[in-house]
Amino acid sequence: MDFSLSETHDLTRKMVRDFAEREIAPESRKYDESQEVPSHWATKMAGLGLLGVFVPEKFGGAGLDGICYAIVIEELSRVDASAGVIAAVNNGLVCDPILTFGTEEQKREWLVPLARGAKLGAYALTEPGSGSDAAAMRTTAKLEGKEWILDGTKQFVTNAHDADLVVVYARTGSEKYDISAFLVPTDARGFTRLKKEDKMGIRASDTMTLGFDHCRIPAGNLLGTKGKGFNIALATLDGGRIGIAAQALGIGQRALEESLKYSLEREAFGSKIAEFQAIQWKLADMATEIDAARILTYRAAWMKDRGVKHTYESSAAKLFASEAAHRAVDAAVQIHGGYGFIKDYVVEKLYRDQRITELYEGTSEVQRLVIARSVLGKS
């Protein structure tokens, strides 16, 4: 059993960390406060191949493996979780399903520019009345001649502001799971950006509500097989959860680093607070849980690379990493005391950014259901 990373993994980590510290860190607070979309972040990430990490080179990607992808999202999120989720959505929720289920024509038209960063992708599954129960969606798609006509509303769509393409799930029949997936260009007639959400965290990543009012797209924009969209969504989320686990991992790692730095500088009662057992135990718990989260996340990525079913492993990684990050940022604020509540210290932002990792791409409760079903042999 070999836990060592390859030279490629190490070089990827160094490259992304240097990039994030140089290009993203100086602007992180600015965009957190303004909630403006830093479109140039995606452009700069694309220049390093970070928007198509595991996409084969023949389709415009970097051709790296899933562990490299996890490292990319981890290192981006260590500096700013918004940057991490911009890359995670384009890679895991858009490029991956097109690579896996798309036709050769769809790959040439969409995957190549998405992986190269010439275009940006978004993913639209959730609706105002359907979150964890995604199959309760009401958005519909009907085939009329050579076009699909989409009607409905999608909520909590990341990257929607700058997206050129949205992977949209819509009902194509009367049965609960009669759902199909579609590639919807954002310049399609009937497509509308309705509302941008005002969020607690990851504020430099836009989250929007989208409308489809007799939205017309070519018949060839059906992704995969009609009526099999729900299966595509589940398979996509299996991989997507690796990205969210890596995002949580990056946030937790930064919380630990900031806590170590502060505890070695701050004095109380005549000593550095790092000398106090109460602080040491917090640091020990943080380090141990982040280490465990990293192993779970990289294992899931390793299995995905090998084409092995990884539903359990991805859910376990996301559940543990997101909750470990929760405990880490909470401890970081506590270690910082009153300063942890002040925006001058990055742990305040980490505290807000972390919370979403327990909610999107399946809440912690949903992850526990998925894990339990696997343990009970139901999937």
N, C-alpha and C positions, 0 to 999 in steps of 0.2 A: 504494500500500500504506500504510494508515493504522494506526499502532501506538498512537495516542492513545486514552485512555479517555474515556467520556462523562461528563457532569456527574452522571448517575445512578450510575455506577460509583464516582466519587470520593466522592459523598455516602454511598453504601453503605459504603465502606471507613471513612470517618470515624465513621459511626454505630456500626458493629460494633466498631471499635477502642475507641471511648469506652465502649461497653457492657462489653466484655470486661475492660478495665482497671478499670472501676468495680465490676462485679458478680462477676467470676470470679477475677481475679487475687488479691484478698485472701484467698480461700478455697482457692486452688489447692494449697498445701502441705498444708493440713489434710486434704483429701480424698485426696490422694496417699498420705498416711501411713495414714489410717484405712481406705481402700478402701470407705467408705460411698458409696452412690449419692446424689449431690446432685440429687434430683428437682426441686428449685426452680430449678436451672439451666435445665432444659427448659421449665419454666413461664415463666421470664423471657424465654427466647429466643422462645417462642411469641408473647409480647406484642409483639415487634418483627417478627413474620412470618418468623422465621428457620427455621421447621420446614416451610415450604412455599414456598420462595423462588421457584421457577420454575413453581409451580402457578398456573393462571389464576385470576383473582379470582372468577370465577363458581363455582369449586370451593373457595373459602376461602383461596386462596394469595395471595402478594404480587404475582404476575404479572410478576416480573422475569426477566431473561435468564440464560443459563448462565454468563456471565462474572461477573455479580453473585453467582451461587451460588458460584463458585470463590473470589471475594473474601471472601464470608462465611466459608467453611470455612478459608481461609487466615488470616483475622484472628482467628477463634476459636482456632485451633490455635497461633497465635503466642503466645497467653497460656496456653492449656491445651489440649493435644491431645485430652484426653478430651471437652471441650466440642465440639471440632470433629467428632469421630466420632459423638457423639450426634446432632448435626444432620445429618451426612452420611448416616447410615443411614436416618433418617426421610425425608429428601429423596430421596436417590438410589436406595436399595434398596427402599423401600416406596411412597412417593408416585409415583415415576416409573413403575414397572410397572403400578400401578393406573390411572394417567392414560393410559398407552399401550395397555394390553390389557384394562382393566376394562370392564364393562358400565355403562350409565348408572345403573342401580340400585346397583351396587357403588361407583361414584364418589360417589353421594349418601350412601350409608350409611357409607363408610369414608374416602374421599379428603377430603371436606370437614372432618370433625373432625381428621383427621391433619394436614392442611395448616394448620388453625387452631391446632393444639396442644392441642385438647381431648382427643385420644388420642395415644398414642405407638406407633410401629411398630418391629418387629424383622424380621430376615431369616434364614432357616434353610435353608442349602444343605449345608454341610459335615457329615460324620458321622465317628465315631471311625475308621472304616475307609476313608473316602473324603475326600481333601482336594483335591489338584490334579486327580485323576481323579474329578471330581464325578459323572460318570455311573455310577460304581461304587456309588452309594448303595443301601441296602437298605430304607430306609423305604418302606412300601407304602401305597397307598390303594385301597380297593375300594368300588364303589357298591352299596349295599344299599337298595333302594327309593328314598326321597327324601333319603338321607344318604350321605356319604362316610365310610368308617371308616379312620382312619390308625393305623398301628402302626410304631414304630421310635424311633430316637434321633437327635437333632441336637446338634452340638457347636459351640463357639465362636460363640455367638449373642449379638451385641451388643444392648444395650437391653432384654434379656429381663426384667430385674427389674421394670421399670415398664411394659412393653409391654401394650397392650390388644389388639394384633393382630400376628400373625406370618405373614409370607409363607413358606410351607413348600413344599418340592419333594419329591415322592414318586413312587415307581414305580407305574405303572398298567398295566403289561403285561410280557411276558417279554423283549422286545427291549431292548438296552442303552440306547437313547435314548428308550424309551417312558416318558417322565417327564412329570408334570403339575404345575402350580403351584396352590396353594390358599391361601385367606385363612382363617386359623385364629384365632378369638377366644381369648384366653387364659382365658376363663371356660368354655370348651367342656369337656364331660365327657370325661375321659381325658387331659387335658392336664396335664403336671406339670413344674415347675421342679426339676431334679434336683441340680444342683451349680453353685456359683459358683467360677470359677477364680481362683487367687492368681497375679497376673501381675507381670512385670518392670516394665512401663510402662502408660501410660494407665489408671491404677489407679482413677480416679474414674468410669470407664466400665465398667459391669458386663459380664462375659462368662460365659455360662452354658451348661450342657448341659440340653437339654429332652427330655422323654419323651412319647411318644404311645402310650397303651395303650387300644386300641379307642376312639380319640378320634373323637367324632361331630360332624360339621359338616354344615350344609345342602348339598344338591346344588348350589344356586346359588352356593356359595363357590368353585367352580372358577374360576380366573383364566385367561382366554383359552380355548384349545381343548385338549381332552383329547389327551395325547400330544405336545404342543408345548411343554411346560414347559422343556425344556432350551434351546430357542431363546429363550424368555423370559429364562431365567437369563443366557445369553450377552449378550443385548441389554442387560439390566439392568446387568451388570458392565461393559460398555463405558462406560456413563454413570457408574457407581459409581467407576470408576478415576480419573475426573476429580476426584472428591471426595478420594480418597486422595492424588493428586498435589498437590492444594491443601493438604491437611493437612501433607504433607512440606514443602511450600514455606513454610508458616507456621513450622514448627519450624526450618527452615534459616535463615529470615530472623531469627528471634529469636536463634539461635546467633551470627549475624554481628553483630547489634546488641550483644549482651552482650560479644562479643570486642572490638569497637571500643571500647566503654566501658571495659573492663578495661585494654586495652593503652594507653589514654591516661591512665590513673590509676597503673598499676603502674610502679614504678621498679626498675631493676637496673643495677648497674655505673655508677651515677650518671646514668642516662638513662631516659626513658620507654621502655617496651619497644616502643611503636609506632614508635620510631625505628630499630629493628633490622630489617635486611633480611629475616631469617628470619621475623619476625612479619608484615611487610608482604606477603610473598609468600603466606602463608597467607590473609591477609585478601583479597588480590587474587583468589586462586583461589575463595574462598568467594563473593565478590560476583559474579564472572563466572558461576559455575555456577548460583547462585540466580537470576540474571537470565535465563539460558537456560532454566531450569526454568519460570520464570513465563511466558515466551513459549510454550513447548510446552503448558503447562496451559491458558492462555487460548485458544490455537489450537484445542485439542480442544473446549473449551466453545463456542467460536464455531461450529464445524462442527456440533456437536450441535444448537445452536439452529436451524440451517438445514436440519435433517433430512438431512444428508449422512452417509454411512457414515464412522464415525470409529474403527473398531476399532484400526487401526494407530496413529492419533494419540493415542488414549487410553492405549494400552499404552506408547507411547514416552514420553508425559508421566509416567505413573506410574513407569516404570522409571528414567528419568533423574532425576526429582524426588526419589524415595526414596533413590537412591544418592548424589545430590548432597547431600541432607540428612545422610546417613550421614557423608560426608566432612566436612561442615560441623560437625557436633556433635563429631566426633573432633578436628578442629582446634581447636574452642572449648575442649575440655577440656585439650588440650595447651597452648594459650595461657595458660590459667588456672593451669597447673602443678598443684601439690598441692591448691590450692583447688578445682580442677575436679572433684576426687574427693570433695568435701565437700558435704553436702546443703544447707548454707547458701547455696550458689550454684546458680542456676537451671540452669546448663549440665549439672549432674549429672542433673537430671530430664529435660532435653532429650535427653540421651544415651540414657536408658532408653525414653523415649516414641517416639523416632524409629524404633527397631528394628522395630516392628510394620509400618511402612509398606512394608517390603520383603517382607512375608509375606502379609498378608491381601488379599483380593480378587485373588488370583493372585500367587504368589511372583515374584521377579525372573526366575527360570528360566522360569516360565510366560510372562511378558511377552516374554522373548526368543524363545520358540517362536512366539508370536502374531506378533511383528514379523517373524521370519524367514519365516513362511508368507506374509505380505503381500509381503515383498520378492521371494520366489520365485514370486509369482503364484498361490498356492494358495488364497487367500481374498480 
